[in-house]
Every structure is written in structure tokens, then in C-alpha cells.
Amino acid sequence: MWAVVLLALAVRLPGLDRPLLGYFSTKNVTYAMIARNWVEGRTSLWRPAMDCLVGGERGLHLLEFPVSAYLSGAAWRVCGGSLDAWGRFTSAAFSAGAVALMFSLVRRWHGQAAAYGASLTLTLSPAAIIFGQSFMLEASLVFFTVASLWALDRWLTSGRKGWLLTAAASFSLLLLTKIYMLVLALPLAAFVWHALRVQGGLGARRVWLEFALAGTAAVLPAFAWYLDAWHVAAPEAATSARVFYSIRRSATVHHWPHPLLVSPDFYKRMLDDLSGSMFTPIGFALALIGMWGKAWRRHAGWLAASALLVAALPAKFYDLPYYELALLPAGCVMAGLGWKAVYERMQPSRLGMAALLGVVIAFSLRHAAKPAFTTPAEDREVLTAAAALRAFAAAGEPVATLHGASTDVLYYSGHPGWAFSINDRRLTEKLQAVRRQGARWLAVADLPSANASPVAREALAPLRLVREGRDFRIYELAPRTVKASRKTASVLLNSPRRHGEHGVEEKQFRK
């Protein structure tokens, strides 16, 4: 097992000290902002907030309770160093922990060969590598999923209450991290039913009662937080003016049944992702083989929960590839069953298994190496641009930034403010609005993209250039002759486009 865990760390730790730039940078720096604002006392633990200003204050991020981001922040506060590196290390630790628990759990269920197949599939999943070293929540989601099932299995086989409490705690942290993982209640209940059927009906009523009580206790913290988040973001609430992202606004734009459910392109993309960046072709083939025998029926509830999740949130799975990590643990178990069938039938030599492992690693790195370990050329001057912006802006002064559709320049500037998109048709108006709200400086990174955008060229042309570098510029937001009320400015800066879920740059990952 430990060899697999070490391999998982080996393919995730390179570049741990790399800045949060490149693929999924907006998502990464969002959680870094939240952790930094909490550690430095600008926001409470209960109300995560970004550096993006809304209603004159740092905007609330109420999509989820970012457990792993707070853990990274706590480690940074205690140990010092780089917050970016702690965020990446936390994800790598969660990812390696999930691999260890996957091996232990599948070995108990299906034996040694299946355990190696499942844990190696999780270790070398390109998506698991990418998000297993990012400052994001997805690695912790996989860990809490596997930990909930692992601890439940321990309780069912030993009867010790401590394992049930561990399962409840893991499930509670999972729900706080992503409320849609409530679907895991279905396989958890299915595994209890399976264990009672195998072991006999003695004490079944007591087992179900303890399971129900633990499950209720696990749900309550998430219920309290999401209920509060729902009320805070209510249009009639005074606090709604501070909300940047919220689960309430996200829910209003994702109606069901979604048209994607009857779109062939949706299923084609899911198939491409599952057989490519999620499992690699070999892992996907092993998962299909695992579905051939009878052992998979034990996990029918888990597979049904995965299908239910896709059916409930098709647009999320279509646009945002990191959502598919919720499907990864169940798929890895199927791949483990497939490898067990292949191994028992073919009895491959060690040389043959080593060759197969090499092919899987090659497939994995083909998908993972670039997004996980490289910084695109258009992002390499972000740190320089942020440093230049700090030289002009006074401490705590709000600033404006323009770098694609990302908030990375704003994060590295260390200032509150606004991050705009180069293709926002109302960019000129919005820059005027933030000027009236106190912003004096605008930092622009990735000049080729800004120069290629007619919207950006029009908005930047009247501004005074105060500094220019190889791939960035700093402008002074000079007063303009066009007048607008503060109410108009507020409407501009809080338009519905700002409340999406990091969809622009993430879509580029699929290209």
C-alpha cells in the first residue's frame, strides 16, 4: 500500500511552491483569498469572503464551507511560509490519504488485486493529479467520500461506536464542503443493508437506529450553514448586497430537467472525460470490465448515486470538469474489480505489469502534466504586475485589475478591489463606476489578449499609462466626464454575470 501512496505523492508534489497561476487560477485564488482574509482577521470563519468588493465590502463566498482552505490557512498561520504552498500541500495530503483509504477499503471488500487496481487508478487519474495539487476543495471531497465509507465499513465489521462517529464526522465535513454530496447517503445506507443481510438480522433495529442518529447528527452542521447562507443571500436581506457567489444564486440558474439531459453532445463529452482526463483509456476499460461480473452489484447504490448526481447537475458536469471528481471513487472501485478479473484470468508477469503501469503513467501525464505543473505564457507576468500595482496603491486602497477573466492579479496585489473581464461589453462603464468608488489604479496583464479585445482597447484608450512592463501595464483611472449615480455604479458592479461559478477559464481546460 505504501508504495502506491508514495507514488501518489511523487506525481503531485513537484511544483508545490508554484504560484496559483494558469489553469483554474480563479478557483485557486478564490480559496486562497478566503483563507488569507480569515487568518488576517478581516472576515469570520462562518462567513467566507474574497478580496473582490461588493457593496463596498469584501464579497461573501457562500457556495460552500471551505474546510480544506481553512486547514491550509491554519497551517500557514502556525507554521508560516507560503500560503500558496500550504494550499497545494493540503490537497496533496488529502489526495494521498484518499489513496491509502481506498486501498484499505477495497482490500477488505474484494482482496489485494482489486485494492491495487482501485488505488492505482485513483493515484494516476489525471484529474486527481491536477486537483490533488491545486488550492481547491476537490481533493478533500474525494478523501471525505472514501473516509465516510471506510469508517462505516469498520463500524459494521467491529461494532465499535468510535468508527461510527468517525464516519459521521467525515460525512459531515463532506456535506459542508459540497452539499450535493448528500447523494452519498444512498450508498451508505445500501452498505448497511448489505452488511445486515450478510451477517443476519440480529440487532438490525439497533444498527439502523444508530445509523440514523449518526446520520442526522452529521447533516445538522451543513444544514445550519447552508440555511444561513440561503438567508444571507436572499434578495430582501440587507446582507445580500455583500454576496459575490452564493448557492442560492447558483440554484436559480440551474433548472431541472436541464436541456443537456437530452443532448447527445453532453453524453459524448462525459464519455470523453471519463475515458480521458478522469480514468485514462486503460482505467476506463478496467472499470467496464469490472461491471461484467457480479461483484459490482454490491456497489449498485453508489453507482446509482453517481448517476443521480449527474442527472441533477448536468450543466455543472458539462462546463466544470472538477465536478467529475465526485464520480471518481466509485469508478476506481469498478476499475479495481476489472483489474482483479484481468489478473486472475491472465496471471501477468511482473514485467508485464510494470509495462502496463508505464503505459498508464504515460496516458496520465499526457493529460495532467501541462495543467498541473506549467504556467501558461500569458500568466507569467502576473506577479510582476501585482508588485507594480502595490508600488502605486496605498495600503488597503481598492484597485482594479484586468487579466482575462481571472482574479489572480487582485489576489497577488494584496488589495481589495475589482477584477474585470477583457470581453465585458460594459467594461468602460464599470471602470468609471469603480473610479467613483475610490479606485485610482488599474493593472492589466496579458497584453496580447487585451490588445486583441475591441472592448478592452476602447476602455483603456482614454486612461493614462503610468508604467509598462514586458506583459503588463498600470493605468491611472482618471476622472471621466460621463456622470452616473452611485446606484448605477452598484448595479453595474453587481450584475448577474459576476455570480457565476468560475466558468470561463475552466472551459479552456477542455481545449
GIMODA-V182318 format. One line per field, one symbol per residue. psi: psi as a letter, one per 40 degrees, with the letter a starting at -180 (. if undefined). burial: # if it has 24 or more other ideal C-beta (glycine too) atoms within 12 Angstrom, else .. A space follows every 10 residues. Layout:
psi: ???
burial: ???
This chain:
psi: dddddddddd eddhfdehig ibhfdddddd ddddddddde ediiddgiii ehhhfeihhh gfdihgdddd ddddddddea ahdddddddd dddddddddd ddddddddde iddddddddd dddehddddd eefigieddd dddddddddd ddddddddeh dddddddddd dddddddhde edeedddddd ddddddddei eheddddddd dddddddddd dddddddddd ddehdeided eehdiidddd ddegiihidd dehddddddd ddddecedei dddddddddd edaedddded dddddddddd ddfddddddh dededdeddd dddddddddd ddddddfiid dddddddddd dddddddddd ddeihideee eddddddddd ddhihehiii ihgbfieddd dedeiiaihi ieehefdddd ddddddeehe ihhhigdddd dehddddddd deihheihad fiihihgiii dhiiiddddd ddefiddefa gfddddddde .
burial: #..##.###. ###.##.### ########## #########. ..#...#### #####.#### ########## ###.##.... ..######## ########## ########## ..######## ########## ########## ########## ######.... ..######## ########## ########## ##.##..... ......#..# #..##..##. ##..##.### .##.....## ########## #..#.....# .....#..## ..######## ########## #...##.##. ###.###### ########## ########## ########## ###....... .....##..# #.###.##.. ###..#.##. ######.### .##...#### ########## ########## ##.#.##### ########## #######.## ..#.##..## ..#.....#. #######... ...#....#. .####..### ######.### .
